[in-house]
Structure formats: structure tokens, C-alpha cells
């Protein structure tokens, strides 16, 4: 005779905290942080100084909700391959801390909240851009491109570019060439940021039958593509100097951090063509994050300086 299993939900404070952490994990906080790092500096540039701090806070809250909704939808749709990939086996839908139904409801609620919040506290253009970002990431990237083409991250990365447009629109209620250039910087930066990660977890993606570039092509091809996109990113970042009238600080940071980013990309390619057993792709992955952070800190600080 077997003992009965208690399947009632844990309503203790400890159980509540665990459930709350699981919901937060659905939003992929690390991805969200990187997106928000680009939003606030863009608002400073759009203002040409310090924008209304309440507006900044409202935009960041709306952007966080938008990014969290898109990530939660992604976790729901990709729960089958997350169970296969070692890198994602700790996600809440895989461990069972959140049910499929709970995750789907959460995704919709947070998504609607982001659009309503931005419409009421910022402006309708920012809300529309937020909706577009969610739809693009969920429908175009996750449902359509991710499992069909090795160029998935190139075009899917457009969703990750939207925070700069949202930030710019929050301040000006329109879009300008400066906002477009910032959009393009992140668009070109996304492949050399993500492809090294896919090299690191190539076996995971192969097991899940996701055709990342590192799965369908050799390391040398991936390394070369990383170089090309890294160069394009740096060149695009320098176009902002004449277009937005950027000063000395931004110019120096864009050149110095860009040179380092490109150098790390070349090191990756060099090790790949030399058939070194360990090409260390995560060096480029981490350097890409540092590069983008430094660049956008300069975007935000430069308008505050007199030179």
C-alpha cells in the first residue's frame, strides 16, 4: 500500500517566494538588464541632457514588462527544446515550478500591462513600439525563424533593438536618424554577441535540432561572420558622431571599446582557423556585453558634457 502524495500548492511564505522567483526567471532578467542599459542613455541623448526622471522610470518599467512578456512567451513556446538542452534545463517550465497554463497567462498579463502602462504614462508611440517588439520576438523569431534558418538571430535580433526606439520616442514622441543609427548598432551587434554563445553550446542546439550557424557551418565560418559583424557594428557606432553631434567622450569610447571588441573577434577567428581545440568563444560573448555597456554609457553621458 503506497502513501498518498500531497499535491496541494505550497502556500507558505517560502513557497510563495519560490513561486515568485520562478515567475521572475521566466522574464530572463539578464537579457532584460541588457535591454534596459540601452534605453536610459538613449533618452539622455534624445533630450540633449537630463530628461524628466519620472519619464525615465516609467519608460524603464514599461520596457521591463515588455521584455519580460516576450521572454516568458519564448520560454512557453520553447519548453520542448529547453528540456533537451542542458543550458536551459533549470528553467521554470522544465523543472515544473510553473505550469504551462500559468506561464501563458503570465506572458499575456505582463504583455498587456506593458502596453497599457506605456500608453498611459509615456505615449502611444512607445506603447505601439512595445507591442511591435513583443509580436516580432514571439511570432517572427520564436515561432518562425528560430527553428528554420541559421540566420534566425540576425533578423530575430530586431526585437532587441526596439528599446532604443522606445526610449527615443518616450522623450520626443517621434523617431529620428540618431535613433535609427542606435537601432542599427544593436542590430549589427547581436550576431557577434550571440553566435559565440551558440559555439559554446553547439551540441545543445544540435541535440534540439535548432539550426544555429555554429551547428550548420564550421567554426571558421562562424568566426569570420563574427569579425564582419563586429567591424560593421563599430563603423555604424561612429556614424552617430556627425549625425547626433557626439563629443570627445563618445568618440574616444566608441573607438577604444570598438577596437577591443574587434580584436577579440579576430582572436576567435584566428583560433578557429588554426583548429585549436578550445577557441574560447565566451571571451567574445563577454567582451560584446562590456562593449555595448561602455558605448551606451558614453551615449548617455556625452550630452551632459560641455565638449
N, C-alpha and C positions, 0 to 999 in steps of 0.2 A: 504494500500500500504506500503510495507516494504522498508526500506532504503538499498541501495546496500552495501555489505560488501567489504572492500578493502583487497584483499588477496595478494597484491604485497609484495615482501620481503622487510624488513626494511633495507635500505642501509645507514642509518645514522651511525655515529661513535658509538652511543650507541647500535644500532642493531648489528653492526659488533662485538663489544666486547662481547655481549651476545651470539652470534653465536660461537665465538672463545672459550668462557668458556664452551659451550655445547660440542664442539669437545674435549676439554681437559678432560671434565668429562667422555667421552666415554673411555678414556685410563685408568681410575681408578687410579688417581695419588697416592693415599695412598698405593695401592698394589705395584705400580711401585717403590715408595720410599723404601719400604722394600726389594725389589729385588736388588736395586742398592746398598743398605747398605752392602750386602754380596759380591758384585762384586769387589769394590775397595780394601778392605782388602785382598781379595784372591790374587789380583795382587801384593800386597806388599809381601805376603808370597811366591808367586811364584818367585819373583825377589830376595828374601832374603834381601830386603832393599827397597829403594825408586825407583820405576820403572819410565820410561820416562813419564813425566806428560802429554804430548800430547797424548801418547798412552792410558793413563788412561781416559782422557777426551773423546777421540774417542770411546773407548770401552763403556763408560757410555752412550754416545749419542746413539750409536747403540743398546745398551741394552734397553735403554728407549723406543726407537722406536719399538723394538721387543715386549717388554711387552705391550706397548700401542696398537699395532696392535692386539695382542692376546685378550686383554681386549675388544677392540672395536668389534671384531668378536663375542666375548661372549655376549656382550650387544645386538648385532643384532640377534643372534640365540635365546637368552633367552628373547626377548622382550615380548613374550606372558606371561611368568610366572612373569616377572618383573611388569606387570600391575596388577597382583593378589597380590603379596607380598607387604605389607606396607613398608618394609625396602627399597624397590627399586622403589617405585612409583615416586620418584623425578628424575629418570634417564632421559636423553635427549630424548630417543626414546619413553618413556612413556608420557612425557609432550608435545611431538611434536616439541621441539626446533630443532631437527634434524630429517629428514625424513629417512625412511628405506633405500632408494637408496643412500642418502648422506652418511649414516653410513657405508654401504657396500663398497662404493667406497673409503671412508676414510680408512677403515680397510686394503684394498688391497694396497693402495698407501703407507701407513705407513709401512706395512709389507715388501713390495718390497724395500722401501727406507732403511730399517734397514739392509737387506741382502746386498744390493749394497754398502752401507756405510761401513759396516764391512769388506767386501771383498776388497774394495779399500784402506781403511785407517788402517786396522788391519791385518787380514789374512783370508785365505779361510776357515780354520778350525773353526774359530769363527763365520764366516758367515753361515757355514753349521750347526753349533750347534744352531744358532739363528733360522734358518729355521726349524730345528727339534723341537725346543721349541714351535714355533707358531703352527705347524701342530699337535703336541701332545696335546696342550691345547685345540685347536679348535676341532679337529677330535676325538681324543681318549676320552678326558674328557667331553667337552661340548656336542658333538653330540652323543657319545656312552655311556659313563659311568654315567653321572650326573643323568639322569632320569631312570636309570635301576638298580642300585645297591647301597646299603648303604656303600660300600667300595669305592665309587666314589672319595672321597677326598684323599684316601690313594694313589691310583695309579695316579689319576689326578695331585697330588702334584709333580709328576716328572717334570712337566714343570717348576714349581717354583724353582727346584733345578738347572736348567740349567745355570743361571747366574754365578755360581761359576766355572762351566766348561768353560764358555765363557771367564771369566776373566783370568783363568789359561792359557787357550790356547792362549789368546792375548799376554801373556808375553813369553811363552815357545814354542808356536806352536806345543804343544803335550799335553798329559794328563798323570798324574802320580797317584800313590796311595794316595798321600796327597789330590789331587783334588777329588778323588773318596770318601775319607772319609768325606770331606766337603759336597759333594753331599749327602751322606748318613745322615749326621747330619740334613740337611734341610728336607730330605725325611721323617725321623723319627719324626721331629719336627712338620711337617704340621698337622697331625691328632690331637695332643693335643692342637694345636693352633686353628684349625678351628672347631672342634667338640663342644667346649664350646659355640662358637658363634651360632652354629646350635641349641644348647639347649635353648639359649636366644630367638631365632626366630623360635622355633619349630612349632608354629601354622602357621606361614607364609609358611614354607616348606610343611607342611601338606596340607594347602589350595591349594598350587601349585602342589601337588602330586609329590614332589621331595623326594625320599626315603633316606633322610639323616639318619644316625644312630640314632640320637635323636628322629626321627619320628617313626622308626620301632622297636626300643628297648627302654627299660626303662632308667631312669636317672642313676640307679645304674650301669647298663652295660656300659653306656657311660663313667661314672666316672672311672670305672675300666680300660677301654681301654685307657683313658687319662693318668692314672698312668703308665700303662705298656709302652706306647709310650714315656712318659716323661723320665722314667728311661732309656729306650733304647737310647734316644737322648743324655743324659748326658754321659752314658758309651761310646757311639760312639765318642763323642767330646774328651774324654780322650785318645782314641786310637791315636789321632793326636799327642800327646806328644812324644811318641817314634818314630812314623813314620816320622814326619816332624821335629823332634828335637826341639820342642817348649820349651821355657824357663819358668822361675818362674812366670812371669806376666800372661801368658796364663793359666798355670796350676792353679794358685790361682783363677783367674776369672772363669775358667770353673768349678771348684769345688764349689766356693761360689755361683755364679749365678745359677748353676745347682741344688744345694741343695735347693735354694729358689724356683725354678721352680717346683721341685718335691714336696716340701712342700705344695705349693699352689694346686697342683694336688691332693694330699692326702686330703686336706681340702675340696675340691669339692666332692670327693668320700664319705668322712665322712658325709657331709651334705645330700648327696643323699640317702645313706642307712639309715639315721635317719629320712628320709621323711620330712625334713624341707621344709616349703612352698617355701622359696626363697633360692636356692642353690648358687646364685651369680656366675654363670659361667663366667661372664665377668672379674672377678678377674684373672682367669687363662688365659683368652684371652689376657689381657693387660700385665700380667707378662710374657707370652710367647714372646711377642714382645720385651719387655725390655731385657729378657734373650738373645734372638738371637742377639740383637744390641750390648750388652755388650760382648758377645762371639766373634763376628766378629770384634769389635774394638780391642779386645785383639789379634786376628789373625793378624791384620794389624800392630799393634804397637810392638808386641813381637819381630819381626825380626830386629827392629831398636835398640833394647837394647843389651848391651854387656853381659847380663846374662840371 
